[in-house]
């Protein structure tokens, strides 16, 4: 190939045209660079931590002219402010906010921040950041029960109080409890404001306890997230008390037992008294027969007839012969009379015992004494009457009472005046 001057000139013109076609003007480059249409905050910090009594001043910046935009906050804690035109965030964490409970330590506040274009409602940003306050002065959280630290109670009472808490730098997250005697709460205890409820059983104080009083110590332990503990101690002095519902049931059962025993004794008394009455009639009949024969012998002896005088001599012998027959047929048993009198006196004694030891209402303070007195008395009488068989008759209590209180029967066993 031969390269001449005309060829070189043509190649130079072609190169120049190619270079001019690939060069981009400066105005075009500037237009591309200035096209930043997405609104954004340049310097947002997603996590801010402040000490108590410190001051916060934070200037938010955006990638556009701030004069055309409006700043706002949502869910902001007390005292946190933002300048609506400039986007400057300010806050002074005064300790009074925390002492009054308006702010909390070690608690993340999620603050929503937004920016809005004043001319274009579609152009806006909604984002958030977290704000946390801390304090180097530790305020201890404590448990405050709603009762005094010393309680006096009796068996059968119910202890009930609420476990309130004084919240400090770090609140109590869990509460446990234990005691020197079993005293499990009927309501759950795990956090502040829970209620402790315990019903004191009647067998809490044993019969072997001489002082008839026990000291129950309740220990409530509160723990925060750093395992720091606070303990509150409640001392409960429990005194011995009467289980009235159970004691009343025992007393009524004992009273029924004594009443049934009285009816059995009345039935036995009735049989013995009837036996004595029958024996008395038989002996009276023999005595009258003996007297009649003696008198008849005297009468017949005074008559003139010989045969009649003979009969008069025989009749006194008949009267004498009736005496051993009387003793053999209806012996005069003194022991039966004594037994009937003993039973009658025992019945009177038991009836007076029941009347004298009647309960005075549902909470008679002497119920234990009265129960013991009746038990001892009936035990003594049962030992005294152990040899007397108890009759088993099908008679009602009304029939037995009518016979026992019959005036003729009472007259027979009444003490006679000299």
C-alpha positions as CSV (number, residue, x, y, z in Angstrom):
1,X,0.0,0.0,0.0
2,X,1.3,3.4,-1.0
3,X,0.7,6.3,1.5
4,X,0.7,9.6,0.0
5,X,-0.1,13.1,1.1
6,X,-3.8,12.9,0.2
7,X,-4.2,9.7,2.2
8,X,-2.7,11.2,5.3
9,X,-5.1,14.2,5.0
10,X,-8.2,11.9,4.7
11,X,-7.2,10.0,7.8
12,X,-6.7,13.1,9.9
13,X,-10.2,14.5,8.9
14,X,-11.8,11.1,9.9
15,X,-10.1,11.1,13.4
16,X,-11.2,14.6,14.1
17,X,-14.8,13.8,13.4
18,X,-14.7,10.7,15.6
19,X,-13.3,12.6,18.6
20,X,-15.9,15.4,18.3
21,X,-18.7,12.8,18.4
22,X,-17.6,11.3,21.8
23,X,-17.0,14.6,23.8
24,X,-19.9,15.4,26.4
25,X,-20.6,19.0,27.0
26,X,-20.1,20.5,30.5
27,X,-23.7,21.6,30.8
28,X,-24.9,18.0,30.4
29,X,-22.5,16.8,33.1
30,X,-23.7,19.5,35.5
31,X,-27.4,18.5,34.9
32,X,-26.7,14.9,35.7
33,X,-24.8,15.8,38.9
34,X,-27.6,18.2,40.2
35,X,-30.3,15.5,39.8
36,X,-30.5,14.3,43.5
37,X,-34.2,13.9,43.9
38,X,-34.3,11.5,47.0
39,X,-34.8,13.4,50.3
40,X,-32.6,12.1,53.0
41,X,-31.1,13.1,56.4
42,X,-27.3,13.1,56.2
43,X,-26.3,12.8,59.8
44,X,-29.0,10.9,61.7
45,X,-27.8,8.9,64.7
46,X,-30.1,5.9,65.4
47,X,-29.0,5.6,69.1
48,X,-28.5,8.4,71.6
49,X,-27.5,8.0,75.2
50,X,-27.8,10.8,77.8
51,X,-26.7,11.2,81.4
52,X,-29.1,12.8,83.9
53,X,-28.7,16.6,84.1
54,X,-26.9,16.7,80.8
55,X,-28.0,18.8,77.7
56,X,-28.5,17.5,74.2
57,X,-28.2,19.7,71.1
58,X,-28.2,17.9,67.8
59,X,-28.4,19.6,64.4
60,X,-30.0,17.4,61.7
61,X,-29.0,18.1,58.1
62,X,-30.7,17.2,54.9
63,X,-29.6,17.1,51.3
64,X,-31.9,19.9,50.2
65,X,-32.7,23.5,51.1
66,X,-34.0,23.3,54.8
67,X,-36.0,26.5,54.3
68,X,-38.5,24.5,52.2
69,X,-39.1,21.8,54.8
70,X,-40.9,21.3,58.2
71,X,-39.5,19.1,61.0
72,X,-41.7,17.3,63.6
73,X,-41.5,14.6,66.4
74,X,-43.9,11.8,67.4
75,X,-44.0,9.8,70.7
76,X,-41.2,12.1,72.1
77,X,-40.5,11.9,75.9
78,X,-41.1,14.9,78.2
79,X,-38.7,17.7,77.4
80,X,-37.5,16.6,74.0
81,X,-38.0,19.4,71.4
82,X,-37.0,20.1,67.7
83,X,-36.9,23.4,65.9
84,X,-39.4,23.1,63.1
85,X,-37.5,25.2,60.7
86,X,-33.8,24.3,61.4
87,X,-34.1,20.7,62.6
88,X,-32.1,21.4,65.8
89,X,-32.9,18.7,68.5
90,X,-32.6,20.0,72.1
91,X,-33.2,18.3,75.5
92,X,-32.1,18.9,79.1
93,X,-32.5,15.7,81.2
94,X,-33.4,17.3,84.5
95,X,-33.4,14.9,87.5
96,X,-36.9,16.2,88.5
97,X,-38.4,14.4,85.5
98,X,-37.1,11.1,86.9
99,X,-38.0,11.7,90.5
100,X,-41.5,12.5,89.5
101,X,-41.8,9.4,87.4
102,X,-42.2,11.2,84.1
103,X,-39.0,9.6,82.8
104,X,-37.3,6.3,83.5
105,X,-33.7,5.2,83.8
106,X,-32.4,2.5,81.5
107,X,-35.4,2.5,79.3
108,X,-35.2,2.9,75.6
109,X,-37.6,5.6,74.2
110,X,-38.3,5.1,70.5
111,X,-38.7,8.6,69.1
112,X,-40.3,9.0,65.6
113,X,-38.9,12.0,63.6
114,X,-40.1,13.3,60.3
115,X,-39.5,16.0,57.7
116,X,-42.1,17.3,55.3
117,X,-41.8,19.4,52.1
118,X,-44.0,22.5,52.5
119,X,-44.9,22.7,48.8
120,X,-45.0,19.0,47.9
121,X,-47.1,16.8,50.3
122,X,-45.7,13.6,48.7
123,X,-42.1,14.5,49.6
124,X,-41.5,13.5,53.3
125,X,-39.3,11.3,55.5
126,X,-40.5,9.2,58.5
127,X,-37.8,7.5,60.5
128,X,-36.9,7.0,64.2
129,X,-34.1,6.9,66.7
130,X,-33.7,5.5,70.3
131,X,-33.1,7.6,73.3
132,X,-31.8,6.1,76.6
133,X,-31.1,7.9,79.9
134,X,-28.6,6.6,82.5
135,X,-27.6,7.8,85.9
136,X,-24.4,7.1,87.9
137,X,-26.3,7.8,91.2
138,X,-27.9,4.4,91.9
139,X,-31.3,4.6,93.6
140,X,-32.1,1.3,95.2
141,X,-35.5,-0.2,94.5
142,X,-37.2,-1.5,97.6
143,X,-40.2,-3.7,98.6
144,X,-42.8,-1.9,100.6
145,X,-45.6,-4.2,102.0
146,X,-48.9,-2.5,102.8
147,X,-48.6,-3.6,106.5
148,X,-46.3,-3.0,109.3
149,X,-43.3,-5.3,109.8
150,X,-45.0,-6.8,113.0
151,X,-48.5,-8.5,112.8
152,X,-50.5,-10.1,115.6
153,X,-53.0,-12.8,114.6
154,X,-54.9,-15.8,115.8
155,X,-55.5,-19.3,114.4
156,X,-58.3,-19.1,111.9
157,X,-57.5,-15.5,110.8
158,X,-56.5,-14.6,107.2
159,X,-53.4,-12.5,106.5
160,X,-53.6,-10.4,103.3
161,X,-51.4,-7.6,102.1
162,X,-50.0,-6.1,98.9
163,X,-46.3,-6.0,98.0
164,X,-45.7,-2.5,96.7
165,X,-42.4,-1.4,95.4
166,X,-40.4,1.9,95.5
167,X,-38.9,2.1,92.0
168,X,-35.3,3.3,91.9
169,X,-32.7,3.3,89.1
170,X,-33.5,-0.3,88.2
171,X,-36.9,-1.6,89.0
172,X,-37.5,-4.9,90.7
173,X,-38.4,-7.6,88.1
174,X,-39.0,-10.6,90.3
175,X,-40.1,-11.3,93.9
176,X,-39.6,-14.6,95.8
177,X,-40.4,-15.4,99.4
178,X,-39.7,-18.0,102.1
179,X,-40.6,-18.5,105.8
180,X,-39.4,-20.3,108.9
181,X,-42.7,-22.3,108.9
182,X,-44.8,-23.5,106.0
183,X,-47.0,-20.6,105.0
184,X,-47.7,-20.8,101.3
185,X,-49.7,-18.0,99.8
186,X,-53.0,-18.9,98.1
187,X,-52.3,-16.2,95.5
188,X,-49.2,-16.2,93.3
189,X,-46.2,-14.0,94.3
190,X,-43.8,-13.1,91.5
191,X,-43.8,-9.3,91.0
192,X,-44.6,-5.9,92.5
193,X,-48.3,-5.3,93.5
194,X,-49.0,-9.0,94.0
195,X,-51.0,-9.9,97.1
196,X,-49.8,-12.3,99.8
197,X,-52.8,-14.3,101.2
198,X,-52.5,-17.0,103.9
199,X,-55.2,-18.6,106.0
200,X,-53.8,-19.6,109.4
201,X,-54.9,-23.2,110.1
202,X,-56.2,-24.1,113.6
203,X,-53.5,-26.8,114.0
204,X,-50.7,-24.3,113.4
205,X,-49.9,-24.3,117.2
206,X,-49.5,-27.8,118.5
207,X,-50.7,-29.1,121.8
208,X,-47.1,-29.7,122.8
209,X,-46.3,-26.0,122.4
210,X,-46.1,-24.6,126.0
211,X,-46.3,-20.9,125.1
212,X,-49.3,-21.4,122.8
213,X,-47.8,-18.8,120.4
214,X,-45.5,-19.0,117.4
215,X,-43.4,-16.4,115.5
216,X,-43.8,-16.7,111.8
217,X,-41.1,-14.8,109.8
218,X,-41.9,-14.0,106.1
219,X,-38.9,-13.0,103.9
220,X,-39.8,-11.3,100.6
221,X,-36.8,-10.9,98.3
222,X,-36.9,-8.6,95.3
223,X,-34.3,-8.9,92.4
224,X,-33.6,-6.5,89.6
225,X,-31.9,-7.4,86.3
226,X,-28.4,-7.0,87.8
227,X,-29.3,-9.5,90.6
228,X,-29.2,-6.7,93.2
229,X,-31.6,-7.7,96.0
230,X,-33.8,-6.1,98.5
231,X,-35.4,-8.0,101.4
232,X,-38.4,-7.1,103.4
233,X,-39.2,-9.1,106.6
234,X,-42.7,-9.5,108.1
235,X,-43.0,-11.0,111.6
236,X,-46.4,-12.6,112.4
237,X,-47.1,-13.5,116.0
238,X,-49.8,-16.3,115.9
239,X,-51.7,-17.1,119.0
240,X,-53.7,-20.2,119.9
241,X,-57.4,-20.0,119.1
242,X,-60.4,-22.3,119.2
243,X,-61.7,-23.9,116.1
244,X,-65.3,-23.1,116.8
245,X,-66.9,-24.9,113.8
246,X,-65.2,-28.1,114.7
247,X,-65.6,-27.7,118.4
248,X,-69.3,-27.1,118.0
249,X,-69.7,-30.3,116.0
250,X,-67.8,-32.2,118.7
251,X,-70.0,-30.7,121.4
252,X,-73.2,-31.5,119.6
253,X,-72.1,-35.1,119.0
254,X,-71.2,-35.4,122.7
255,X,-74.6,-33.9,123.7
256,X,-76.4,-36.4,121.5
257,X,-74.3,-39.2,123.0
258,X,-75.2,-38.1,126.6
259,X,-78.9,-37.8,125.6
260,X,-79.0,-41.4,124.2
261,X,-77.3,-42.6,127.3
262,X,-79.9,-40.9,129.5
263,X,-82.7,-42.6,127.6
264,X,-81.0,-46.0,128.1
265,X,-80.7,-45.3,131.8
266,X,-84.4,-44.3,132.0
267,X,-85.3,-47.6,130.2
268,X,-83.3,-49.6,132.7
269,X,-84.8,-47.6,135.6
270,X,-88.3,-48.3,134.3
271,X,-87.7,-52.1,134.2
272,X,-86.1,-52.2,137.7
273,X,-88.9,-50.0,139.1
274,X,-91.6,-52.2,137.7
275,X,-89.9,-55.3,139.1
276,X,-89.8,-53.6,142.5
277,X,-93.5,-52.7,142.2
278,X,-94.4,-56.3,141.4
279,X,-92.4,-57.7,144.2
280,X,-94.0,-55.2,146.6
281,X,-97.5,-56.2,145.6
282,X,-96.6,-59.9,146.0
283,X,-95.2,-59.4,149.5
284,X,-98.1,-57.2,150.4
285,X,-100.5,-60.1,149.4
286,X,-98.6,-62.6,151.5
287,X,-98.5,-60.2,154.5
288,X,-102.3,-59.6,154.2
289,X,-102.9,-63.4,154.0
290,X,-100.7,-64.0,157.0
291,X,-102.6,-61.3,159.0
292,X,-106.0,-62.7,157.9
293,X,-105.1,-66.2,159.0
294,X,-103.8,-65.0,162.4
295,X,-106.9,-62.9,162.9
296,X,-109.1,-65.8,161.7
297,X,-107.5,-68.2,164.2
298,X,-108.3,-65.8,167.0
299,X,-111.9,-65.5,165.9
300,X,-112.4,-69.2,165.5
301,X,-110.8,-70.0,168.8
302,X,-113.4,-67.9,170.6
303,X,-116.3,-69.8,169.1
304,X,-118.1,-72.5,171.2
305,X,-118.0,-75.2,168.5
306,X,-115.1,-77.7,169.0
307,X,-114.4,-78.0,165.3
308,X,-114.3,-74.2,165.0
309,X,-111.8,-74.1,167.9
310,X,-109.7,-76.6,166.1
311,X,-109.7,-74.5,163.0
312,X,-108.7,-71.5,165.2
313,X,-105.7,-73.4,166.4
314,X,-104.6,-74.4,162.8
315,X,-105.0,-71.0,161.1
316,X,-102.1,-69.2,163.0
317,X,-99.8,-72.0,161.8
318,X,-100.9,-71.3,158.3
319,X,-100.1,-67.6,158.7
320,X,-96.6,-68.6,160.0
321,X,-96.1,-70.9,157.1
322,X,-96.8,-68.1,154.6
323,X,-93.8,-66.1,155.7
324,X,-91.1,-68.5,154.3
325,X,-93.3,-68.9,151.2
326,X,-93.3,-65.1,150.8
327,X,-89.5,-64.8,151.1
328,X,-89.1,-67.6,148.7
329,X,-91.6,-66.3,146.1
330,X,-90.8,-62.5,146.4
331,X,-87.6,-61.9,148.3
332,X,-87.1,-58.4,149.5
333,X,-84.0,-57.4,147.4
334,X,-82.5,-54.3,148.8
335,X,-79.8,-54.1,146.0
336,X,-82.6,-53.5,143.4
337,X,-83.9,-50.6,145.4
338,X,-80.4,-49.1,145.7
339,X,-79.7,-49.7,142.0
340,X,-82.9,-47.9,141.0
341,X,-82.1,-45.0,143.3
342,X,-78.5,-44.9,141.8
343,X,-79.8,-44.9,138.2
344,X,-82.3,-42.2,139.0
345,X,-79.7,-40.0,140.7
346,X,-77.4,-40.5,137.7
347,X,-80.1,-39.4,135.3
348,X,-80.8,-36.3,137.3
349,X,-77.1,-35.5,137.4
350,X,-76.6,-35.9,133.7
351,X,-79.7,-33.8,132.9
352,X,-78.5,-31.0,135.1
353,X,-75.0,-31.3,133.6
354,X,-76.3,-30.8,130.0
355,X,-78.5,-27.9,131.1
356,X,-75.7,-26.2,133.1
357,X,-73.2,-26.5,130.2
358,X,-75.3,-25.2,127.4
359,X,-73.4,-23.2,124.8
360,X,-73.8,-19.4,124.9
361,X,-73.8,-18.7,121.1
362,X,-71.6,-19.9,118.3
363,X,-68.4,-18.6,119.8
364,X,-68.7,-19.5,123.5
365,X,-65.2,-19.0,125.0
366,X,-65.9,-21.7,127.5
367,X,-66.7,-24.4,124.9
368,X,-63.5,-26.4,125.6
369,X,-64.1,-26.3,129.4
370,X,-67.7,-27.3,129.1
371,X,-66.9,-30.1,126.7
372,X,-64.2,-31.5,129.0
373,X,-66.5,-31.3,132.0
374,X,-69.2,-33.3,130.2
375,X,-66.7,-35.9,129.0
376,X,-65.2,-36.4,132.5
377,X,-68.6,-36.6,134.1
378,X,-70.1,-39.1,131.8
379,X,-67.0,-41.2,131.9
380,X,-67.2,-41.3,135.7
381,X,-70.8,-42.3,135.7
382,X,-70.3,-45.0,133.1
383,X,-67.6,-46.5,135.3
384,X,-69.9,-46.2,138.3
385,X,-72.8,-47.9,136.4
386,X,-70.6,-50.4,134.6
387,X,-72.4,-53.5,136.1
388,X,-75.9,-52.2,135.3
389,X,-77.2,-53.7,132.0
390,X,-78.7,-51.1,129.7
391,X,-82.2,-52.0,128.5
392,X,-83.0,-51.9,124.9
393,X,-86.8,-51.1,124.6
394,X,-88.7,-49.8,121.7
395,X,-90.1,-46.9,123.6
396,X,-89.9,-43.3,122.6
397,X,-88.2,-40.6,124.6
398,X,-91.6,-39.1,125.4
399,X,-92.9,-42.3,126.9
400,X,-89.8,-42.8,129.0
401,X,-89.9,-39.2,130.2
402,X,-93.6,-39.5,131.2
403,X,-92.8,-42.6,133.3
404,X,-89.7,-41.1,134.8
405,X,-91.4,-37.9,135.7
406,X,-94.6,-39.6,136.9
407,X,-95.7,-38.1,140.3
408,X,-96.2,-41.5,141.9
409,X,-92.7,-42.6,140.8
410,X,-91.2,-39.3,142.1
411,X,-93.0,-39.7,145.4
412,X,-91.5,-43.2,145.9
413,X,-87.9,-41.9,145.5
414,X,-88.3,-38.6,147.1
415,X,-86.3,-37.9,150.2
416,X,-88.6,-38.0,153.2
417,X,-88.5,-35.5,156.0
418,X,-88.0,-36.8,159.5
